[in-house]
Amino acid sequence: MGLTMAERKAVTKTMAKRYRAASRPEKTAMLDELCTLMGWTRDHSRRALRVAASTGGPPPVRTPRARIYGEDVAGPLRMIWATLNGPSGKRLAPFMAEIVEVLERYGELEVSPDVRDKLRRISA
């Protein structure tokens, strides 16, 4: 039986409401019915019911992470990153101590001792 995606979602949403309040034997029968109707495995059916039951409310609000480095570090870091032709953080981190020293030696970079320490300790 070929169901459209909209029909599948409607059936899953309807069954999810009943599934939540059902007893264990009723849930077993419902999963068997859903597997037969949709052609899904039991694992996929369980996941689809869980997702259908959880939707409907507003998405959770994600709180942003606190910044570790301020603009005093980000500016020189962008300059160093551009000077080295934009490597990934994984490739940039091992050379930070050396490149900060070299750029300061040749007058290309002027930072405070605090920013210098933060740049040297930066990780990928």
FENZIVEN-V381403 format. One record per helix or strand. SS is the DSSP state (helix for helix, strand for strand). FROM is the first residue (numbers start at 1). LEN is the number of residues. If there is no record, write none. Layout:
ss;from;len
SS;FROM;LEN
SS;FROM;LEN
//
This chain:
ss;from;len
helix;5;17
helix;24;15
helix;42;13
helix;71;13
helix;89;5
helix;96;10
helix;113;8
//
